[in-house]
Amino acid sequence: MRIFVTGGCGFIGSNFIRYILQHYKPASVSNVDVLTYAGNLANLDGVAEEHGERYEFFKADIANADQMDALMAEHPFYAVVNFAAESHVDRSINSPQNFIHTNVVGTSVLLDCARRHGVQRFIQVSTDEVYGSLGPSGKFTEQSPLEPSSPYSASKAGADLIALASHKTFGQEVIVTRCSNNYGPYQFPEKLIPLMIINAMRDDSLPVYGDGLNVRDWIHVEDHCAAIVAALFEGKPGNVYNFGGDSEMPNLETVKLILQRLGKPESLITFVTDRLGHDRRYAIDSSFAQRELKWKPLHNFKEGLEGTIDWYANNRAWWEPLLERTGRH
């Protein structure tokens, strides 16, 4: 069984490739990534050596139909798992077109190519941000209306709808997964948790948006990978599955936990002007996915966060070159 993984050099995609190759010995993976600033071949160091012919990499753009057709002709693929996405909200505010190109056009191209080449399943990996913002109570369910607040989340919502329409129109076995905020190894240091860890280790200021009381539900990336595998093999076509970690936390409290673990003072926190359209609270109801897919998150947030902090502390050789590339010496 061969899986066509897109965006496999990114944070979640690379963790997924490591996870499925480790836990599902029959599986083979073709990893397709255009290697934008957040795509990093170092995320998969050692994978080709460990797994040999079960893993291969191609540099290509998912929005290029000719490239996707050529690659899908290489093997009979059981499934496409689409992680490829521009995902940073701040960047989407500054450059929305890049997000439309990859997230909307790219998903549409992949769906068309998968259909032409007889790929059985298509997993569209999405985000809880498509639901918009919650008040102080309640959780997102699969029936929650789509109310995206940023160009990023709007592009992901559009991609989800195109994918689900392909199921209804063409009978493709499309499954959409939506997860809460991920954390863990190999996350590009523009996102909250790795940014705060690295800044704290360097004794740099820790910029916190607004009052810091925006709430996020955190899921460890390994729990998310296990959930996607469950959807891949057990999910029902046409369904949406929400994955959360049952770990709601105000951003300010998450930052303080990081400082405590590293023995750094809270005086490093700097409050900055809030992000435009900043969603106040996310929370995911995963009960449908847990019931239907026989899955549940296994990581406790505080312990998982401590393990993540330790990983960044022990892997400077991974993240220091990224800071060089982005001009943060």
C-alpha positions in Angstrom: 0.0 0.0 0.0 1.5 3.3 -1.1 0.5 6.7 0.3 0.9 10.0 -1.6 1.8 12.5 1.1 1.9 16.2 0.2 3.6 18.8 2.4 5.6 16.0 4.0 8.6 18.2 4.8 6.5 20.5 7.0 5.8 20.1 10.7 2.8 17.8 10.8 3.5 16.1 7.5 7.0 15.0 8.5 5.8 13.7 11.8 3.0 11.8 10.0 5.6 10.2 7.6 7.7 9.1 10.5 4.6 7.8 12.3 3.1 5.8 9.5 6.4 4.2 8.4 7.2 3.2 12.0 3.7 1.8 12.9 2.5 0.4 9.6 5.1 -1.8 8.0 3.2 -2.5 4.7 2.9 1.2 4.0 5.2 3.0 1.6 5.3 6.8 1.2 5.9 9.2 -1.7 6.5 12.6 -0.2 5.8 15.6 -2.4 6.8 19.0 -1.2 7.7 22.3 -3.0 10.0 23.2 -0.1 8.8 26.7 0.8 10.4 28.5 3.7 8.6 26.1 6.2 9.4 22.9 4.2 12.6 21.5 5.6 14.3 18.3 4.4 16.1 18.1 7.8 12.7 17.2 9.3 13.1 13.8 7.8 16.8 13.2 8.4 17.4 9.5 8.7 14.0 8.4 7.2 15.4 7.3 3.8 18.3 5.4 5.5 15.9 3.7 7.9 13.1 2.7 5.5 14.9 2.4 2.2 12.6 1.9 -0.8 9.5 2.4 1.4 10.2 6.2 1.3 10.8 8.5 -1.6 10.9 12.3 -2.0 9.9 14.6 -4.9 10.2 18.3 -5.1 7.0 19.6 -6.8 4.1 22.1 -6.5 0.7 20.6 -5.8 -0.9 23.3 -7.9 1.0 22.2 -11.0 -1.3 19.6 -12.7 1.4 18.3 -15.0 3.8 17.6 -12.1 1.0 15.9 -10.1 -0.1 13.8 -13.0 3.5 12.6 -13.7 4.1 11.7 -10.0 0.8 9.9 -9.6 1.6 7.8 -12.7 4.7 6.5 -10.8 2.8 4.0 -8.6 -0.7 2.8 -7.9 -1.5 4.9 -4.8 -4.1 3.9 -2.2 -4.5 7.4 -0.9 -3.5 11.0 -1.0 -3.0 12.7 2.4 -2.9 16.4 1.8 -0.9 18.3 4.4 0.5 20.8 1.9 -0.7 24.3 2.9 0.4 27.8 3.7 -0.6 28.0 7.3 0.7 31.1 9.1 -2.2 33.5 9.8 0.1 36.6 9.9 1.5 35.8 6.5 -2.0 35.3 5.1 -2.9 38.8 6.1 0.1 40.2 4.3 0.0 37.9 1.2 -3.4 36.2 0.7 -2.7 35.1 -2.9 -0.1 32.6 -1.8 -2.6 30.9 0.4 -5.3 30.7 -2.3 -2.7 29.3 -4.7 -1.6 26.4 -2.5 -4.6 25.8 -0.2 -7.4 26.2 -2.7 -6.0 25.7 -6.2 -3.5 23.1 -5.0 -6.2 21.0 -3.3 -8.4 21.2 -6.4 -5.6 20.0 -8.7 -4.8 17.1 -6.3 -8.4 16.0 -6.3 -8.6 16.1 -10.1 -5.3 14.1 -10.5 -6.3 11.6 -7.8 -9.5 10.9 -9.6 -7.8 10.5 -13.0 -5.3 8.1 -11.6 -7.7 5.9 -9.7 -6.5 6.8 -6.2 -9.0 5.3 -3.8 -8.9 7.7 -0.8 -8.3 11.4 -0.3 -7.6 12.8 3.2 -7.9 16.6 3.4 -6.1 17.7 6.5 -7.7 20.9 7.7 -8.0 23.1 10.8 -10.5 24.1 13.5 -9.8 27.7 12.4 -12.4 27.3 9.6 -15.1 27.5 12.4 -14.0 30.9 13.5 -14.1 32.0 17.1 -16.0 30.6 20.1 -17.3 32.5 23.1 -16.4 31.5 26.7 -18.3 28.2 26.5 -19.1 25.5 24.0 -17.0 23.5 21.6 -16.7 23.1 17.8 -18.5 20.0 16.4 -18.5 18.7 12.9 -21.8 20.5 12.4 -20.5 23.9 13.4 -20.9 26.5 10.7 -17.8 27.6 8.8 -17.0 31.2 9.8 -13.3 31.8 9.0 -11.7 35.0 10.3 -8.5 35.2 8.2 -7.4 34.7 4.6 -5.7 31.5 5.9 -8.7 30.0 7.5 -10.9 31.1 4.5 -8.6 29.3 2.1 -8.7 26.1 4.2 -12.5 26.3 4.4 -12.7 26.7 0.6 -10.4 23.7 0.1 -12.6 21.6 2.5 -15.7 22.4 0.6 -14.1 21.6 -2.8 -13.0 18.3 -1.3 -16.4 17.4 0.0 -18.0 18.5 -3.2 -15.7 16.0 -5.1 -17.2 13.3 -2.9 -20.8 14.3 -3.7 -20.2 15.0 -7.4 -17.7 12.3 -8.4 -18.0 9.8 -5.6 -14.4 10.2 -4.5 -13.7 8.7 -1.1 -12.9 12.1 0.5 -12.5 12.5 4.2 -11.8 15.9 5.9 -10.1 16.1 9.2 -10.0 19.3 11.3 -7.6 19.6 14.3 -6.9 22.0 17.1 -3.5 23.6 17.5 -0.6 21.2 17.2 2.7 21.2 19.1 5.7 18.9 19.2 9.1 18.4 17.4 10.0 19.9 14.1 7.5 22.9 14.3 8.8 25.9 12.4 9.8 28.6 14.9 7.2 31.2 13.8 4.4 29.4 15.6 3.6 30.2 19.3 5.1 27.3 21.2 8.5 27.0 19.3 8.8 30.7 19.0 8.4 31.2 22.8 10.7 28.3 23.6 13.5 29.5 21.4 13.2 33.2 22.4 13.2 32.2 26.1 16.4 30.1 25.5 18.0 33.0 23.9 16.8 35.5 26.6 14.9 37.4 23.9 11.5 39.0 24.5 8.5 36.8 24.2 5.8 38.7 22.1 2.3 37.9 23.3 -0.7 39.3 21.3 -3.2 41.5 23.0 -3.9 40.6 26.6 -2.7 37.0 26.1 -6.0 35.5 27.1 -6.9 34.0 23.7 -7.6 30.3 24.4 -6.3 27.5 22.3 -7.0 23.7 22.5 -3.6 21.9 22.1 -3.0 18.5 20.6 0.3 16.8 20.4 1.4 16.2 16.9 1.8 12.4 17.5 -1.8 12.2 18.7 -2.9 14.1 15.5 -0.9 11.7 13.3 -2.5 8.7 15.0 -5.9 10.3 14.4 -5.2 10.9 10.7 -4.1 7.2 10.3 -7.4 6.2 11.9 -9.3 8.3 9.5 -7.3 7.0 6.6 -8.1 3.4 7.3 -11.4 3.5 9.2 -13.0 6.8 8.2 -16.3 7.0 6.3 -16.1 8.8 2.9 -17.9 12.2 3.0 -17.4 12.6 6.7 -15.6 15.4 8.6 -13.7 14.4 11.8 -12.6 16.8 14.5 -9.5 16.1 16.5 -8.6 17.9 19.7 -6.4 17.3 22.7 -8.9 18.4 25.4 -6.2 20.8 26.5 -7.6 24.3 26.5 -5.1 27.0 27.7 -4.9 30.8 27.5 -1.8 31.7 25.4 -0.4 33.6 28.4 -0.5 30.6 30.6 1.2 28.5 27.9 4.0 31.0 27.7 4.4 31.1 31.5 4.7 27.2 31.6 7.5 27.5 29.0 9.3 30.1 31.1 8.9 27.9 34.3 10.3 24.9 32.6 13.3 26.8 31.3 13.9 28.7 34.5 13.4 32.1 32.9 11.7 35.2 34.3 8.2 36.4 33.3 9.7 39.8 32.7 10.7 38.5 29.2 7.0 38.6 28.2 6.1 41.6 26.0 2.5 42.4 25.1 2.2 43.5 21.5 -0.6 44.9 19.3 -3.2 42.2 18.8 -3.4 40.4 15.4 -6.1 41.6 13.0 -9.2 39.4 13.3 -7.7 37.3 16.1 -10.0 34.5 17.1 -10.6 34.6 20.9 -11.1 30.9 21.7 -10.9 27.5 20.0 -12.2 24.3 21.5 -12.8 21.0 19.8 -15.4 18.3 20.5 -13.6 15.1 19.4 -16.3 12.7 20.7 -17.5 11.7 17.2 -14.0 10.9 16.0 -13.2 9.0 19.2 -16.4 7.0 18.9 -16.2 6.3 15.2 -12.5 5.8 14.7 -11.7 4.2 18.1 -9.1 7.0 18.7 -8.3 9.3 21.6 -5.5 11.7 22.4 -2.9 10.1 24.7 -0.7 13.1 25.6 -1.3 15.2 28.7 -0.6 18.8 27.7 1.7 19.8 30.5 3.9 16.7 30.1 3.8 16.9 26.3 4.8 20.6 26.5 7.7 19.7 28.8 8.9 17.0 26.3 8.6 19.5 23.5 10.7 22.1 25.3 13.3 19.5 26.0 13.3 18.5 22.3 14.1 22.1 21.3 16.7 22.4 24.0 18.4 19.3 22.7 18.1 20.0 19.0 19.7 23.4 18.5 21.4 22.0 15.3 17.9 21.7 13.8 16.5 25.1 14.6 19.5 27.4 14.6 20.0 27.1 10.8 16.3 28.1 10.4 16.9 31.3 12.4 19.9 32.0 10.1 17.7 31.5 7.0 15.0 33.9 8.3 17.5 36.5 9.5 17.1 35.9 13.2 20.8 35.4 14.2 
